[in-house]
Amino acid sequence: MYTREQFGEELKERLLEKQELYDIGHWAYTVYLMHIDNIDFDFRDILLELNTMEDGPEFYLSYEKLMRIADDLIAGRDVDLNSEDYREV
């Protein structure tokens, strides 16, 4: 089973490599498709929200925000991208 922690680790690697945000969005959708039957609905929402970055710069999240998301996933904390915890600063 693919876990949020695994995704967080992989996301962090991509961020440290400064991968293009568009590519991270595309990758998130690939992860979604590959694991759709083995992940919970909240995790699906995270992946689909990150996928919107593929739609253009107006949907990009900052590297800082994405790093915070990755760290929280790795730590096993709940991630609700609509909460104030993840709003851009």
PyMOL CGO cylinders between C-alpha atoms (Angstrom):
from pymol import cmd
from pymol.cgo import CYLINDER

trace = [
    CYLINDER, 0.00, 0.00, 0.00, 1.26, 3.45, -0.95, 0.3, 1, 1, 1, 1, 1, 1,
    CYLINDER, 1.26, 3.45, -0.95, 1.33, 5.76, 2.06, 0.3, 1, 1, 1, 1, 1, 1,
    CYLINDER, 1.33, 5.76, 2.06, 1.14, 9.48, 2.65, 0.3, 1, 1, 1, 1, 1, 1,
    CYLINDER, 1.14, 9.48, 2.65, 4.57, 9.24, 4.26, 0.3, 1, 1, 1, 1, 1, 1,
    CYLINDER, 4.57, 9.24, 4.26, 6.03, 7.76, 1.06, 0.3, 1, 1, 1, 1, 1, 1,
    CYLINDER, 6.03, 7.76, 1.06, 4.42, 10.49, -0.98, 0.3, 1, 1, 1, 1, 1, 1,
    CYLINDER, 4.42, 10.49, -0.98, 5.77, 13.11, 1.41, 0.3, 1, 1, 1, 1, 1, 1,
    CYLINDER, 5.77, 13.11, 1.41, 9.31, 11.74, 1.08, 0.3, 1, 1, 1, 1, 1, 1,
    CYLINDER, 9.31, 11.74, 1.08, 9.07, 11.68, -2.72, 0.3, 1, 1, 1, 1, 1, 1,
    CYLINDER, 9.07, 11.68, -2.72, 7.58, 15.18, -2.79, 0.3, 1, 1, 1, 1, 1, 1,
    CYLINDER, 7.58, 15.18, -2.79, 10.38, 16.47, -0.58, 0.3, 1, 1, 1, 1, 1, 1,
    CYLINDER, 10.38, 16.47, -0.58, 13.00, 14.97, -2.92, 0.3, 1, 1, 1, 1, 1, 1,
    CYLINDER, 13.00, 14.97, -2.92, 11.40, 16.71, -5.90, 0.3, 1, 1, 1, 1, 1, 1,
    CYLINDER, 11.40, 16.71, -5.90, 11.28, 20.00, -4.01, 0.3, 1, 1, 1, 1, 1, 1,
    CYLINDER, 11.28, 20.00, -4.01, 14.93, 19.78, -2.97, 0.3, 1, 1, 1, 1, 1, 1,
    CYLINDER, 14.93, 19.78, -2.97, 15.79, 19.20, -6.64, 0.3, 1, 1, 1, 1, 1, 1,
    CYLINDER, 15.79, 19.20, -6.64, 13.72, 22.33, -7.48, 0.3, 1, 1, 1, 1, 1, 1,
    CYLINDER, 13.72, 22.33, -7.48, 11.61, 20.38, -9.93, 0.3, 1, 1, 1, 1, 1, 1,
    CYLINDER, 11.61, 20.38, -9.93, 9.22, 22.56, -11.91, 0.3, 1, 1, 1, 1, 1, 1,
    CYLINDER, 9.22, 22.56, -11.91, 5.87, 23.05, -10.18, 0.3, 1, 1, 1, 1, 1, 1,
    CYLINDER, 5.87, 23.05, -10.18, 4.03, 22.01, -13.35, 0.3, 1, 1, 1, 1, 1, 1,
    CYLINDER, 4.03, 22.01, -13.35, 5.91, 18.69, -13.27, 0.3, 1, 1, 1, 1, 1, 1,
    CYLINDER, 5.91, 18.69, -13.27, 5.10, 18.16, -9.59, 0.3, 1, 1, 1, 1, 1, 1,
    CYLINDER, 5.10, 18.16, -9.59, 1.43, 18.66, -10.43, 0.3, 1, 1, 1, 1, 1, 1,
    CYLINDER, 1.43, 18.66, -10.43, 1.63, 16.14, -13.24, 0.3, 1, 1, 1, 1, 1, 1,
    CYLINDER, 1.63, 16.14, -13.24, 3.47, 13.67, -11.02, 0.3, 1, 1, 1, 1, 1, 1,
    CYLINDER, 3.47, 13.67, -11.02, 0.82, 14.03, -8.28, 0.3, 1, 1, 1, 1, 1, 1,
    CYLINDER, 0.82, 14.03, -8.28, -1.84, 13.01, -10.80, 0.3, 1, 1, 1, 1, 1, 1,
    CYLINDER, -1.84, 13.01, -10.80, 0.26, 10.04, -11.90, 0.3, 1, 1, 1, 1, 1, 1,
    CYLINDER, 0.26, 10.04, -11.90, 0.50, 8.92, -8.27, 0.3, 1, 1, 1, 1, 1, 1,
    CYLINDER, 0.50, 8.92, -8.27, -3.27, 9.36, -7.96, 0.3, 1, 1, 1, 1, 1, 1,
    CYLINDER, -3.27, 9.36, -7.96, -3.93, 7.16, -10.98, 0.3, 1, 1, 1, 1, 1, 1,
    CYLINDER, -3.93, 7.16, -10.98, -1.43, 4.48, -9.96, 0.3, 1, 1, 1, 1, 1, 1,
    CYLINDER, -1.43, 4.48, -9.96, -2.80, 4.14, -6.42, 0.3, 1, 1, 1, 1, 1, 1,
    CYLINDER, -2.80, 4.14, -6.42, -6.44, 5.19, -6.72, 0.3, 1, 1, 1, 1, 1, 1,
    CYLINDER, -6.44, 5.19, -6.72, -7.71, 1.88, -5.33, 0.3, 1, 1, 1, 1, 1, 1,
    CYLINDER, -7.71, 1.88, -5.33, -5.34, 1.85, -2.36, 0.3, 1, 1, 1, 1, 1, 1,
    CYLINDER, -5.34, 1.85, -2.36, -5.59, 5.35, -0.90, 0.3, 1, 1, 1, 1, 1, 1,
    CYLINDER, -5.59, 5.35, -0.90, -8.23, 7.06, 1.21, 0.3, 1, 1, 1, 1, 1, 1,
    CYLINDER, -8.23, 7.06, 1.21, -10.43, 9.90, 0.01, 0.3, 1, 1, 1, 1, 1, 1,
    CYLINDER, -10.43, 9.90, 0.01, -8.52, 12.59, 1.92, 0.3, 1, 1, 1, 1, 1, 1,
    CYLINDER, -8.52, 12.59, 1.92, -5.25, 11.50, 0.33, 0.3, 1, 1, 1, 1, 1, 1,
    CYLINDER, -5.25, 11.50, 0.33, -6.94, 11.53, -3.08, 0.3, 1, 1, 1, 1, 1, 1,
    CYLINDER, -6.94, 11.53, -3.08, -8.04, 15.12, -2.42, 0.3, 1, 1, 1, 1, 1, 1,
    CYLINDER, -8.04, 15.12, -2.42, -4.46, 16.13, -1.63, 0.3, 1, 1, 1, 1, 1, 1,
    CYLINDER, -4.46, 16.13, -1.63, -3.17, 14.56, -4.84, 0.3, 1, 1, 1, 1, 1, 1,
    CYLINDER, -3.17, 14.56, -4.84, -5.90, 16.13, -6.97, 0.3, 1, 1, 1, 1, 1, 1,
    CYLINDER, -5.90, 16.13, -6.97, -5.36, 19.54, -5.39, 0.3, 1, 1, 1, 1, 1, 1,
    CYLINDER, -5.36, 19.54, -5.39, -1.64, 19.33, -6.11, 0.3, 1, 1, 1, 1, 1, 1,
    CYLINDER, -1.64, 19.33, -6.11, -2.46, 18.22, -9.64, 0.3, 1, 1, 1, 1, 1, 1,
    CYLINDER, -2.46, 18.22, -9.64, -4.09, 21.59, -10.36, 0.3, 1, 1, 1, 1, 1, 1,
    CYLINDER, -4.09, 21.59, -10.36, -0.58, 23.05, -10.54, 0.3, 1, 1, 1, 1, 1, 1,
    CYLINDER, -0.58, 23.05, -10.54, -0.40, 21.37, -13.92, 0.3, 1, 1, 1, 1, 1, 1,
    CYLINDER, -0.40, 21.37, -13.92, -3.07, 23.83, -15.12, 0.3, 1, 1, 1, 1, 1, 1,
    CYLINDER, -3.07, 23.83, -15.12, -0.85, 26.89, -14.95, 0.3, 1, 1, 1, 1, 1, 1,
    CYLINDER, -0.85, 26.89, -14.95, 1.02, 29.38, -12.78, 0.3, 1, 1, 1, 1, 1, 1,
    CYLINDER, 1.02, 29.38, -12.78, -2.16, 30.74, -11.22, 0.3, 1, 1, 1, 1, 1, 1,
    CYLINDER, -2.16, 30.74, -11.22, -2.56, 27.36, -9.49, 0.3, 1, 1, 1, 1, 1, 1,
    CYLINDER, -2.56, 27.36, -9.49, 1.04, 27.00, -8.32, 0.3, 1, 1, 1, 1, 1, 1,
    CYLINDER, 1.04, 27.00, -8.32, 1.76, 26.55, -4.63, 0.3, 1, 1, 1, 1, 1, 1,
    CYLINDER, 1.76, 26.55, -4.63, 5.02, 27.94, -3.29, 0.3, 1, 1, 1, 1, 1, 1,
    CYLINDER, 5.02, 27.94, -3.29, 7.97, 25.66, -2.65, 0.3, 1, 1, 1, 1, 1, 1,
    CYLINDER, 7.97, 25.66, -2.65, 7.73, 26.67, 1.02, 0.3, 1, 1, 1, 1, 1, 1,
    CYLINDER, 7.73, 26.67, 1.02, 4.09, 25.62, 1.26, 0.3, 1, 1, 1, 1, 1, 1,
    CYLINDER, 4.09, 25.62, 1.26, 4.81, 22.36, -0.56, 0.3, 1, 1, 1, 1, 1, 1,
    CYLINDER, 4.81, 22.36, -0.56, 7.72, 21.65, 1.79, 0.3, 1, 1, 1, 1, 1, 1,
    CYLINDER, 7.72, 21.65, 1.79, 5.41, 22.21, 4.78, 0.3, 1, 1, 1, 1, 1, 1,
    CYLINDER, 5.41, 22.21, 4.78, 2.93, 19.76, 3.22, 0.3, 1, 1, 1, 1, 1, 1,
    CYLINDER, 2.93, 19.76, 3.22, 5.69, 17.20, 2.61, 0.3, 1, 1, 1, 1, 1, 1,
    CYLINDER, 5.69, 17.20, 2.61, 7.01, 17.52, 6.16, 0.3, 1, 1, 1, 1, 1, 1,
    CYLINDER, 7.01, 17.52, 6.16, 3.53, 17.10, 7.64, 0.3, 1, 1, 1, 1, 1, 1,
    CYLINDER, 3.53, 17.10, 7.64, 2.83, 14.04, 5.51, 0.3, 1, 1, 1, 1, 1, 1,
    CYLINDER, 2.83, 14.04, 5.51, 6.15, 12.49, 6.51, 0.3, 1, 1, 1, 1, 1, 1,
    CYLINDER, 6.15, 12.49, 6.51, 5.35, 13.15, 10.18, 0.3, 1, 1, 1, 1, 1, 1,
    CYLINDER, 5.35, 13.15, 10.18, 1.95, 11.50, 9.81, 0.3, 1, 1, 1, 1, 1, 1,
    CYLINDER, 1.95, 11.50, 9.81, 0.00, 14.68, 10.51, 0.3, 1, 1, 1, 1, 1, 1,
    CYLINDER, 0.00, 14.68, 10.51, -3.34, 15.40, 8.87, 0.3, 1, 1, 1, 1, 1, 1,
    CYLINDER, -3.34, 15.40, 8.87, -3.10, 17.69, 5.88, 0.3, 1, 1, 1, 1, 1, 1,
    CYLINDER, -3.10, 17.69, 5.88, -6.14, 19.75, 4.91, 0.3, 1, 1, 1, 1, 1, 1,
    CYLINDER, -6.14, 19.75, 4.91, -5.08, 22.07, 2.12, 0.3, 1, 1, 1, 1, 1, 1,
    CYLINDER, -5.08, 22.07, 2.12, -8.13, 24.26, 2.74, 0.3, 1, 1, 1, 1, 1, 1,
    CYLINDER, -8.13, 24.26, 2.74, -7.18, 25.00, 6.34, 0.3, 1, 1, 1, 1, 1, 1,
    CYLINDER, -7.18, 25.00, 6.34, -5.43, 28.17, 7.43, 0.3, 1, 1, 1, 1, 1, 1,
    CYLINDER, -5.43, 28.17, 7.43, -2.34, 26.09, 8.24, 0.3, 1, 1, 1, 1, 1, 1,
    CYLINDER, -2.34, 26.09, 8.24, -1.60, 25.77, 4.53, 0.3, 1, 1, 1, 1, 1, 1,
    CYLINDER, -1.60, 25.77, 4.53, -2.53, 29.22, 3.28, 0.3, 1, 1, 1, 1, 1, 1,
    CYLINDER, -2.53, 29.22, 3.28, 0.25, 31.14, 1.60, 0.3, 1, 1, 1, 1, 1, 1,
    CYLINDER, 0.25, 31.14, 1.60, 2.16, 33.45, 3.92, 0.3, 1, 1, 1, 1, 1, 1,
]
cmd.load_cgo(trace, "trace")
